Amino acid sequence: MLFPKTRMRRLRTSEAMRRLVRETALSVDDFVYPLFVREGKGLKEPIKSMTGCFHFSPDTIAAEARDVAELGIPAVLLFGLPAKKDAAGSEAWAENGAVQRAVREIKKAVPGLLVITDVCLCEYTDHGHCGVISNGKVDNDATCELLAKVALSHVQAGADIVAPSDMMDGRVRYIREALEENGFSDTAIMSYAAKYASAFYGPFRDAAESAPAFGDRRGYQMDPANGDQAMAEIALDIEEGADIVMIKPALCFLDIIHRAGQRFDRPLAAYNVSGEYMMLNTAADAGLLDRDAAMMEMLTSIKRAGADIIITYFAKEAAKKVQNVK
């Protein structure tokens, strides 16, 4: 089977040939589009740190959701910014909070679009950490009780999937039990199962106004050097009741995505995070690379690694590319 009998280039001779033998193909069904909703009315304000992204108010977000659905994207992921913050992040579970109202507006306007809600306290606490503080540290168990309240309030508003991103131990079990006890046994949980303490979250923290006021999140988010620990985290979340598990970020953790895809029998999501998104945009703006080509190469690598679901700020542009929509 040596050269010249075997010539690998024979299967690369034309675009049609390359399509015929292509191993990995992106689909619009792979994408989830993140959206930011904040208190107010009539808002669609550009986010300076994130090209092409906006802060919406609950009354304007439905129009964006329609655009997303018309492109065939199956789901959006909502992040909320409250009008006021406190030590416990109490606006996170308010019946008429920004996310809760946004969920109702989207489900009324586009019933078939899946609405996923991020469940965390960092956007809502005045200290910016993902849980309540006790003796200078995040109190794991007290935080889990509050996260269950947040998740329940989102589901009562109409959310299809809740996505805890806090990385507290046991929070999936707390949320699952709260949903079961309140008659929401069919609601799915997508856990941020292996969320790393990454340097690539900077633009998002600006957009969500969620940077910690002191310290950092390395005491609860994962050490980027660890892979076996990620497998343990994912296994625990599945045991506690997670229906979908997520790895975040994507690009620096393609090996973790691959390992998880080989090992676990749950749908696997990967979050193509804000720093990855803006790294590509900034290079393209500087004329250093082709934005669309780099975008598709990046997203294809995430799927090739094993992700079933790709959460990405590129979702709208990528949906157009895979469907040849102008």
LOVO-583566 format. One record per residue (C-alpha): x, y, z. Coordinates in nm, 4 decimals, decimal comma, padded with zeros to 6 digits, m for minus. Each point is the difference from the previous one (the first is absolute). Layout:
X->X; Y->Y; Z->Z
...
end
This chain:
X->00,0000; Y->00,0000; Z->00,0000
X->00,2956; Y->00,2342; Z->m00,0424
X->00,0407; Y->00,2853; Z->m00,2464
X->m00,0869; Y->00,0141; Z->m00,2889
X->m00,2750; Y->m00,2593; Z->00,0491
X->m00,1291; Y->00,2081; Z->00,2913
X->m00,0329; Y->00,3726; Z->m00,0613
X->m00,1954; Y->00,1737; Z->00,2745
X->m00,0439; Y->00,3048; Z->m00,2222
X->m00,2412; Y->m00,1918; Z->m00,2260
X->m00,2760; Y->00,0694; Z->00,2520
X->00,0730; Y->00,3741; Z->00,0037
X->m00,0157; Y->00,0776; Z->m00,3716
X->m00,3205; Y->00,2096; Z->00,0009
X->m00,2519; Y->00,1552; Z->00,2363
X->m00,2528; Y->m00,2689; Z->m00,0923
X->00,2527; Y->m00,2716; Z->00,0798
X->00,0899; Y->00,1640; Z->00,3301
X->m00,3675; Y->00,0243; Z->00,0928
X->m00,0557; Y->m00,3639; Z->m00,0904
X->00,2637; Y->m00,1307; Z->00,2422
X->m00,0287; Y->00,2679; Z->00,2711
X->00,0024; Y->m00,1540; Z->00,3480
X->m00,1408; Y->00,2921; Z->00,1993
X->m00,2808; Y->00,2288; Z->m00,1125
X->m00,1494; Y->00,2898; Z->00,1927
X->m00,3766; Y->00,0362; Z->00,0116
X->m00,2219; Y->00,2816; Z->00,1181
X->m00,1386; Y->m00,2540; Z->00,2460
X->00,3343; Y->00,0075; Z->00,1838
X->m00,0261; Y->00,3627; Z->00,1132
X->m00,1225; Y->00,1870; Z->00,3074
X->00,0074; Y->00,3806; Z->m00,0071
X->00,0721; Y->00,1870; Z->00,3267
X->m00,1965; Y->00,3190; Z->00,0730
X->00,0323; Y->00,2667; Z->00,2713
X->m00,3138; Y->00,1485; Z->00,1540
X->m00,0032; Y->00,2900; Z->00,2430
X->m00,2606; Y->00,2070; Z->00,1794
X->m00,1511; Y->00,2841; Z->m00,1999
X->m00,2254; Y->00,0633; Z->m00,2983
X->00,0693; Y->00,0379; Z->m00,3688
X->00,3651; Y->m00,1003; Z->00,0349
X->00,2280; Y->m00,1382; Z->m00,2662
X->00,3371; Y->00,1356; Z->00,1034
X->00,3288; Y->m00,1159; Z->m00,1585
X->00,2422; Y->m00,1690; Z->00,2394
X->00,3322; Y->00,1766; Z->m00,0499
X->00,2117; Y->m00,2974; Z->00,1005
X->m00,1837; Y->m00,2487; Z->m00,2264
X->m00,0355; Y->00,0751; Z->m00,3707
X->m00,3533; Y->m00,0517; Z->m00,1308
X->m00,1507; Y->m00,0745; Z->00,3429
X->m00,2615; Y->00,2075; Z->00,1819
X->m00,1737; Y->00,0624; Z->00,3294
X->m00,3730; Y->m00,0474; Z->m00,0517
X->m00,2856; Y->00,0874; Z->00,2312
X->m00,2775; Y->m00,2569; Z->00,0540
X->m00,2302; Y->00,1816; Z->m00,2420
X->00,2511; Y->00,0020; Z->m00,2898
X->00,1570; Y->m00,3418; Z->00,0350
X->m00,2932; Y->m00,1796; Z->m00,1650
X->00,0803; Y->00,1622; Z->m00,3349
X->00,3553; Y->m00,1311; Z->00,0201
X->m00,1340; Y->m00,3426; Z->00,0947
X->m00,2174; Y->00,0011; Z->m00,3138
X->00,3055; Y->00,0730; Z->m00,2139
X->00,1849; Y->m00,2868; Z->00,1657
X->m00,2904; Y->m00,2399; Z->m00,0571
X->m00,0374; Y->00,1048; Z->m00,3638
X->00,3620; Y->m00,1034; Z->m00,0566
X->m00,0882; Y->m00,3462; Z->00,1321
X->00,2097; Y->00,0275; Z->00,3157
X->m00,1782; Y->m00,2198; Z->00,2562
X->00,0823; Y->00,1798; Z->00,3254
X->00,1118; Y->00,3164; Z->00,1771
X->00,1835; Y->00,0277; Z->00,3322
X->m00,1006; Y->00,2958; Z->00,2188
X->00,2198; Y->00,1972; Z->00,2401
X->m00,1547; Y->00,2673; Z->00,2221
X->00,1106; Y->00,3361; Z->00,1349
X->m00,2110; Y->00,1343; Z->00,2885
X->m00,0869; Y->00,3600; Z->00,0864
X->00,1484; Y->m00,0443; Z->00,3460
X->00,2346; Y->m00,2421; Z->00,1707
X->00,0362; Y->m00,1253; Z->00,3559
X->00,2137; Y->m00,2435; Z->00,1985
X->m00,2304; Y->m00,2970; Z->m00,0704
X->m00,0839; Y->00,0827; Z->m00,3625
X->m00,3715; Y->m00,0011; Z->00,0807
X->m00,1058; Y->00,1505; Z->m00,3343
X->00,1081; Y->m00,3276; Z->m00,1605
X->m00,3181; Y->m00,1765; Z->00,1135
X->m00,2398; Y->00,2973; Z->m00,0150
X->m00,3270; Y->m00,0929; Z->m00,1719
X->00,0200; Y->00,3111; Z->m00,2167
X->00,3767; Y->00,0045; Z->m00,0462
X->00,1488; Y->00,0783; Z->m00,3392
X->00,0617; Y->m00,3643; Z->m00,0932
X->m00,3391; Y->m00,1177; Z->00,1216
X->m00,1780; Y->00,2684; Z->m00,2054
X->00,2210; Y->m00,0677; Z->m00,3004
X->m00,0848; Y->m00,3707; Z->00,0131
X->m00,3711; Y->00,0775; Z->m00,0006
X->00,0359; Y->00,2436; Z->m00,2915
X->00,2037; Y->m00,2438; Z->m00,2084
X->m00,2281; Y->m00,2964; Z->00,0630
X->m00,3016; Y->00,2142; Z->m00,0906
X->00,1608; Y->00,1220; Z->m00,3231
X->00,1847; Y->m00,3169; Z->m00,1084
X->m00,1463; Y->m00,2999; Z->00,1855
X->00,2121; Y->m00,2530; Z->m00,1871
X->00,3349; Y->00,1592; Z->00,0845
X->00,1728; Y->m00,1685; Z->00,2925
X->00,0833; Y->00,2427; Z->00,2802
X->00,2958; Y->m00,0928; Z->00,2184
X->00,0756; Y->00,2152; Z->00,3034
X->00,3336; Y->00,0426; Z->00,1694
X->m00,0350; Y->m00,0701; Z->00,3722
X->00,2612; Y->00,1861; Z->00,2035
X->00,0246; Y->00,2874; Z->00,2458
X->00,3079; Y->00,1842; Z->m00,1286
X->m00,1983; Y->00,2550; Z->m00,2044
X->m00,2283; Y->00,0661; Z->00,2976
X->00,2311; Y->00,0232; Z->00,3021
X->00,1585; Y->00,3294; Z->00,1009
X->00,3332; Y->m00,1830; Z->00,0481
X->m00,0074; Y->m00,1760; Z->m00,3385
X->00,0595; Y->m00,3526; Z->00,1251
X->m00,2145; Y->m00,2946; Z->m00,1067
X->m00,1413; Y->m00,0601; Z->00,3476
X->m00,0641; Y->00,1473; Z->00,3402
X->00,3005; Y->00,0939; Z->00,2131
X->00,0552; Y->m00,1364; Z->00,3492
X->00,3185; Y->00,0785; Z->00,1954
X->00,1605; Y->00,1374; Z->m00,3125
X->m00,0673; Y->m00,3097; Z->m00,2121
X->m00,2773; Y->m00,1218; Z->m00,2284
X->m00,2355; Y->m00,2177; Z->00,2047
X->m00,0595; Y->m00,3041; Z->m00,2211
X->m00,3123; Y->m00,1493; Z->00,1606
X->m00,1768; Y->00,3285; Z->00,0702
X->00,0620; Y->00,0972; Z->m00,3621
X->m00,1486; Y->m00,3259; Z->m00,1277
X->m00,3258; Y->00,0748; Z->00,1805
X->m00,0217; Y->00,3387; Z->m00,1715
X->00,0904; Y->m00,1425; Z->m00,3410
X->m00,2912; Y->m00,2410; Z->00,0310
X->m00,2287; Y->00,3000; Z->00,0588
X->00,1419; Y->00,1740; Z->m00,3073
X->m00,0458; Y->m00,3055; Z->m00,2212
X->m00,3554; Y->m00,0539; Z->00,1221
X->m00,0921; Y->00,3636; Z->m00,0713
X->00,1331; Y->m00,0338; Z->m00,3558
X->m00,1963; Y->m00,3183; Z->m00,0637
X->m00,3168; Y->00,1496; Z->00,1453
X->00,0448; Y->00,2836; Z->m00,2507
X->00,0198; Y->m00,2541; Z->m00,2833
X->00,3676; Y->m00,0938; Z->m00,0433
X->00,0555; Y->m00,3320; Z->m00,1754
X->00,3492; Y->m00,0687; Z->00,1359
X->00,1858; Y->00,1406; Z->00,3000
X->00,3781; Y->00,0224; Z->m00,0085
X->00,1820; Y->00,0387; Z->00,3328
X->00,3400; Y->00,1617; Z->m00,0624
X->00,1187; Y->00,0632; Z->00,3559
X->00,2105; Y->m00,3148; Z->00,0563
X->m00,1289; Y->m00,0584; Z->00,3543
X->00,0162; Y->m00,3624; Z->00,1129
X->m00,3435; Y->m00,1640; Z->00,0032
X->m00,1918; Y->00,2780; Z->m00,1729
X->m00,1414; Y->m00,2309; Z->m00,2676
X->m00,1576; Y->m00,2183; Z->00,2706
X->m00,1485; Y->00,3034; Z->00,1759
X->m00,1494; Y->00,1252; Z->m00,3266
X->m00,1266; Y->m00,3408; Z->m00,1084
X->m00,1731; Y->m00,0533; Z->00,3332
X->m00,1604; Y->00,3459; Z->m00,0106
X->m00,1332; Y->m00,0624; Z->m00,3500
X->m00,1348; Y->m00,3433; Z->00,0894
X->m00,1681; Y->00,1258; Z->00,3163
X->m00,1763; Y->00,2750; Z->m00,1938
X->m00,1291; Y->m00,2091; Z->m00,2885
X->00,2688; Y->00,0778; Z->m00,2588
X->00,1364; Y->m00,3497; Z->m00,0459
X->00,0227; Y->00,0446; Z->m00,3791
X->00,2262; Y->00,3062; Z->00,0155
X->00,3557; Y->m00,0663; Z->m00,1104
X->00,3162; Y->00,1095; Z->00,1797
X->00,3072; Y->00,0923; Z->m00,2036
X->00,2812; Y->00,0223; Z->00,2501
X->00,3193; Y->00,1937; Z->m00,0481
X->00,1653; Y->m00,3197; Z->00,1171
X->00,3636; Y->00,0848; Z->m00,0747
X->00,0307; Y->00,3778; Z->00,0141
X->00,3597; Y->00,1101; Z->00,0177
X->00,1439; Y->00,3087; Z->00,1725
X->00,0960; Y->00,1407; Z->m00,3370
X->00,1617; Y->00,3208; Z->m00,1212
X->m00,2437; Y->00,0030; Z->m00,2945
X->m00,3044; Y->00,1346; Z->00,1889
X->00,1014; Y->00,3673; Z->00,0025
X->m00,2396; Y->00,1415; Z->m00,2626
X->m00,2933; Y->m00,1921; Z->00,1507
X->00,0693; Y->00,1331; Z->00,3497
X->m00,0135; Y->00,3507; Z->m00,1429
X->m00,3239; Y->m00,0767; Z->m00,1861
X->m00,1640; Y->m00,1657; Z->00,3018
X->00,1520; Y->00,2436; Z->00,2518
X->00,1035; Y->m00,3029; Z->00,2031
X->00,3692; Y->00,0388; Z->00,0813
X->00,0729; Y->m00,0904; Z->00,3649
X->00,0618; Y->00,2991; Z->00,2269
X->00,2693; Y->m00,1905; Z->00,1891
X->00,2054; Y->m00,3136; Z->m00,0510
X->m00,0751; Y->m00,2326; Z->m00,2902
X->m00,2012; Y->m00,3130; Z->m00,0789
X->00,2782; Y->m00,2566; Z->00,0096
X->m00,1370; Y->m00,1396; Z->00,3265
X->m00,3042; Y->m00,1392; Z->m00,1796
X->00,0684; Y->00,0053; Z->m00,3748
X->00,2376; Y->m00,2678; Z->m00,1303
X->00,3767; Y->00,0231; Z->m00,0321
X->00,0803; Y->00,0092; Z->m00,3766
X->00,2787; Y->m00,2542; Z->00,0568
X->m00,2414; Y->m00,2768; Z->00,1025
X->m00,1668; Y->m00,2520; Z->m00,2301
X->m00,0793; Y->m00,2994; Z->00,2218
X->m00,1782; Y->00,2349; Z->00,2391
X->m00,2256; Y->00,1109; Z->m00,2846
X->m00,1073; Y->m00,3598; Z->m00,0566
X->m00,0849; Y->m00,0303; Z->00,3694
X->m00,1992; Y->00,3248; Z->m00,0057
X->m00,2004; Y->m00,1139; Z->m00,3025
X->m00,0692; Y->m00,3412; Z->00,1526
X->m00,1275; Y->00,1598; Z->00,3214
X->m00,2323; Y->00,2384; Z->m00,1852
X->m00,1469; Y->m00,2859; Z->m00,2032
X->m00,0549; Y->m00,2007; Z->00,3175
X->m00,1774; Y->00,2986; Z->00,1582
X->m00,2375; Y->00,0374; Z->m00,2948
X->00,1611; Y->00,2038; Z->m00,2782
X->m00,1496; Y->m00,0754; Z->m00,3421
X->00,2617; Y->00,1917; Z->m00,2013
X->00,3558; Y->00,0740; Z->00,1137
X->00,2169; Y->00,2900; Z->m00,1118
X->00,3691; Y->00,0755; Z->m00,0248
X->00,1084; Y->00,3645; Z->00,0113
X->00,2044; Y->00,1497; Z->m00,1670
X->00,0301; Y->m00,1972; Z->m00,3227
X->00,3223; Y->00,0713; Z->m00,1893
X->00,2574; Y->m00,0553; Z->00,2731
X->m00,1921; Y->m00,3083; Z->00,1174
X->m00,0643; Y->m00,1930; Z->m00,3213
X->00,1754; Y->m00,2973; Z->00,1595
X->m00,2492; Y->00,0085; Z->00,2884
X->m00,2915; Y->00,0155; Z->m00,2448
X->00,1395; Y->m00,3021; Z->m00,1825
X->00,0534; Y->m00,2000; Z->00,3193
X->m00,3488; Y->00,0809; Z->00,1261
X->m00,1592; Y->m00,0904; Z->m00,3326
X->00,1736; Y->m00,3377; Z->00,0039
X->m00,0919; Y->m00,0755; Z->00,3603
X->m00,3519; Y->00,1287; Z->00,0731
X->m00,3367; Y->m00,0786; Z->m00,1560
X->m00,1553; Y->00,3446; Z->00,0490
X->m00,0277; Y->00,2786; Z->m00,2565
X->00,3174; Y->00,2058; Z->00,0260
X->00,0055; Y->00,3786; Z->m00,0333
X->00,3027; Y->00,2237; Z->m00,0422
X->00,0019; Y->00,3758; Z->00,0586
X->00,1968; Y->00,2008; Z->m00,2569
X->00,0544; Y->00,2830; Z->00,2471
X->00,0285; Y->00,3764; Z->m00,0331
X->00,3807; Y->00,0139; Z->00,0013
X->00,0187; Y->m00,2564; Z->m00,2792
X->m00,2639; Y->00,1944; Z->m00,1929
X->00,1743; Y->00,3353; Z->00,0391
X->00,3470; Y->m00,1424; Z->m00,0611
X->m00,1146; Y->m00,1004; Z->m00,3479
X->m00,1925; Y->00,3245; Z->m00,0605
X->00,2950; Y->00,2150; Z->00,1057
X->00,2394; Y->m00,1880; Z->m00,2284
X->m00,2457; Y->00,0291; Z->m00,2894
X->m00,0459; Y->00,3733; Z->00,0597
X->00,3785; Y->00,0366; Z->m00,0165
X->00,0031; Y->m00,1750; Z->m00,3375
X->00,1916; Y->m00,2976; Z->00,1343
X->m00,2468; Y->m00,2698; Z->m00,1025
X->m00,3237; Y->m00,0685; Z->m00,1878
X->m00,2752; Y->00,0340; Z->00,2603
X->m00,2549; Y->m00,2393; Z->m00,1537
X->00,2561; Y->m00,2657; Z->m00,0874
X->00,1549; Y->00,0148; Z->00,3475
X->m00,3454; Y->m00,0088; Z->00,1610
X->m00,0982; Y->m00,3151; Z->m00,1867
X->00,3352; Y->m00,1653; Z->00,0689
X->m00,0334; Y->00,0788; Z->00,3701
X->m00,3544; Y->m00,1343; Z->00,0277
X->00,0814; Y->m00,3092; Z->m00,2049
X->00,2894; Y->m00,0800; Z->00,2343
X->m00,2360; Y->00,0106; Z->00,2973
X->m00,2433; Y->m00,2388; Z->m00,1652
X->00,2812; Y->m00,2246; Z->m00,1251
X->00,1248; Y->m00,0288; Z->00,3584
X->m00,3369; Y->m00,1471; Z->00,0978
X->m00,2418; Y->00,2787; Z->00,0930
X->m00,3664; Y->m00,0623; Z->m00,0850
X->m00,1016; Y->00,3573; Z->00,0866
X->00,2042; Y->00,3161; Z->m00,0585
X->m00,0904; Y->00,3120; Z->00,1959
X->00,1459; Y->00,2877; Z->m00,1969
X->m00,0370; Y->00,3716; Z->m00,0712
X->00,0694; Y->m00,0961; Z->m00,3621
X->m00,3238; Y->m00,2009; Z->m00,0189
X->m00,1901; Y->00,2368; Z->m00,2286
X->00,2855; Y->00,0456; Z->m00,2485
X->00,0858; Y->m00,3701; Z->00,0079
X->m00,3653; Y->m00,0972; Z->m00,0548
X->m00,0034; Y->00,2118; Z->m00,3150
X->00,3227; Y->m00,1563; Z->m00,1233
X->m00,1076; Y->m00,3615; Z->00,0457
X->m00,3333; Y->00,0727; Z->m00,1698
X->00,1417; Y->00,2292; Z->m00,2699
X->m00,2273; Y->00,2839; Z->00,1140
X->00,1020; Y->00,3485; Z->m00,1120
end
